[in-house]
Amino acid sequence: MKPGGLLVVTVNGAGAVLQFIYVILFLIFAPKDKKIKTAKLVAILDVGFLGAVIAVTLVFIHGNLRLTFVGILCSALTIGMYASPLSVMRTVIKTKSVEYMPFLLSFFLFLNAGVWSVYSVLVRDIYIGVPNAIGVVLGSAQLIIYSIYKNKSKSTKSTEKMEEEGSARLVKGTIEMRGFGDDHHEGDEANHNNRAAFTKGKSLPKPHVNRQYSLQKIIKTLSLGPYDLYSTWPQDEPDVEMGNIEDHR
């Protein structure tokens, strides 16, 4: 409708093709309930609304009024495009996470609005300048919110990661305790068998007293040095053993 608007036609034509591809991909891979809801919105807005605007503009509106009508409508839709990422601001502030606000989307919306604002000043087009100037403000707000909650998102993720690791350790510890309990149960059975064998061993004939005394003396002898052995040896031991000690010294 406006002569000399080749750049506007080019960029918005390419944008219409890309957005059409995005919508088709969403309708293909979306869940069934969302697919039906989105298909209704596509039929009402992308087909019905667009067709109505074209029909009303070409049939019922003429002259400069046509340009004014379409310009105002384009400005409103452009502002809506720049404000669309702000719909998740509440979620970002509530969760203190920028996970739902992609940085590149906010950054390029801000950059796009800034460049088009400069272009609108050069060509003196109010319908391009007003929505893109508002887009600069909205884009700045998005970047500010992102910078505020970016570090908090990392700390939240770190805390969640620590909690997940703690939960994993707790589950692992529980499994190990269960395994330990099973091993302990098996150990109890083994101890019970050992006790039974020990009890059974008590019923065996006891060794002679002299044998027990000799065994204790050998163990004590192995734990002492030569000097200690001689000094602590009972004086009433046979002379043969004393002779052995003297020979050893």
N, C-alpha and C positions, 0 to 999 in steps of 0.2 A: 504493500500500500504506500510505502514511502520510498521514493527514488533514492538510490545511493546507499541502500541498506544491505549490500552484499555480505559484509562481515557478519551482520546480525543473522541473516538467512543461513549462512554457512555454519556458524557455530551452533545455532539452535536446531538446524536440520540434522547435524551429526549427533547432537544430544538426544533428539527424538528417536533416532535409529538405535542408539545405545540403550536408552531407557526401555524401548520396546523389547530389546533382547533380554534385558534384566527381568522384565515382567514375565516374559514367556518362560524363562528358566525357573522363576519362582513358582509359576503355575504348574510346571512339570514336576518339580521336586518337593513341593510343599506338602505337608500332611493334608489329609482329605478335608478336614473341617476348615482349615485356613485356605485351602485351595478354592472351596466353594465361596467363602466370604470375599476373597480377593477377586475372584472372577466376577462377582456382582459389582464390586467397585470399579473394575476395569470397564465393564459394560456401561455403567452409569456415567463415569467421569471421562475415561479415555475415548470412549466412542460416542456416547449420547451427548455429553457436555460439549465436547469439541465440535461435533457435527452441528449442534444447536448454535454455537458461536459463529461458525462459518456461515450457516444459513441466514442467521439474523443480520450479520454484517453485510453480506452481499445482497440480500433482498430488501431489507427494511431500512437500512441506514446508508446514507449517502454523504459525499463530500467530506469536509473536515470533521464532522461529527463521527464518521466512521473511524478515522484515525484516533480521535480522542477516546472513543469507546474501547477500541482494541488496546490502546496504550495504557489506559487505566487497568484493564483486565490483566495485561502482561505484567505490569508493575506489582499488582497484588499477588499474582502467582510466583513472581520472582522473590518477593519478600517471604512468601510461604516456603520457598525452596531454601532460602538462607536460614529461616527459623526452624526448619525441620529437625536439625540435630539438637535444638534446645528442648525438644520434647523429652529427652532423657536426662535433662538437668536435675530433675527431682530424684531420679534414680541414682545419679552420680553423687548428689549431696547426701542422700539417705544412706547409701552403701559406702560412701567415701572411696569409690573406685571408679576409674576412668575406663574400665573394661568395655562399657557400653557406649563410649564416645571415642571413635577412632580419631587419632591425631591427624592423619593425613587428610581425612575428609574435612575436618575443621580448618586445617591449614590452607588447603586449596580453595575452599569456599571464601576464606578471608582474602587470599591472593587474587582470586577471580573478581571479587567485588571491588577490590582496590583498583585493579587495572581497568575494569569497565567504568569505574567512577571517573578516572582520568580521561578515558575515551569520551564519556558523555560531556565533559567540560570542553573538549576539543571540538566536538560536533554540535555542541549546544542542544543536546537532546534531553529533555526533562524526564521522559519516560524511561530512559536508561539510567540517568543520574540518580533519581530519587531512590529506587529500590536497591541499587548497588551501594549507595551511601549508607542506607540502613543495613545492608549486608556487611559492610565494613564494621559497623558497630556490633552487630550480632556475632560476626566472626571473631572480633576481639574478645567479646564476652566468653565465647567458647574456649578460646585459647587461654584466657585467664583462669577459667574453671579447671581446665586441664592441668595448668601449671600448679594450681593449688592442691589438687588431689592426686597428682602423679606420685609424689613421694609417699603419701599416705596409702596409696594402693600397693606400693612395694612392701611397706611395713605390714599391711594387712595380709598380703600374700605370704610374707615371711612367717607371720604368726600362724596363719592357716597351715603352712607347711610344717611348722614345728608341732602343731596340734596333730596333723596327720602322722608325722613321724612318731609322736608320743602314742597315738592310738595304735599304730603299727607295732611299736615296741610292747604295748600293753597286750595286744592280741598274741604276739610272739611269746611274751612271758607267760600268758595263760596256757598256751599250747605246751610250752616247756614244763610248766608246773603240772599239767595233766600227764605229760610223759614221765615227769619225775615221780608223780603219784603212782603211775603204773609200775615204774622201776622200783619205787619204794615198796609197792605191794609185792612185787617179785622178790625184793630183798627181804621183806618180812617172812615170806615163805622159805627163803634160803636160810635166814636166821633161825626160823622155827625148826628146819631140818637139822641145822648145826646144833641147836640146843638139844634136839632129840638125840643126836649122836653123842653130844657131850654127856647127857643124862645117862645114855646107854654106856658111855665110857666109865661112868662112876661105878657101874656094877661090875667092872672088870677087876681082877685081883690087883691089889695095890702092890707097888714094888717094895722090896725089902728096905728097911730103914737105913741100912748101911749103904745101899745103892743111892738112895736119895741124898744122903749126906755126902757121898763121894761126888755126885753130880753138882751139888751146890759148891763144893770145894773147888772143883775144876773151873766152874764159871767165875768164881771169885778170884781164882788164881790168874785167869786170863785177863782180868781187868786191872791187875796191879803190876807195878814195876818190880824189878829184882829187889831193891832196897825195901820197898813197902811190903813186898811179899815176905821177906825175912823178918822184918820188924813186927808184922802182924800175925805171923805164924804161931799157932798155939804151942806153948812150951811143953805140953805133955804129949806131942806127936812122937812117933818112933824116931830113933836115931838115924835110921836109914834115910828118911826123908830130909832130916837136917843135913845129913852128909851130902845129899843131892843138891841142896840149896847152896852149901859151902862150895861144892865143886862148880856150881853154876856161876857163883861170884868169882 
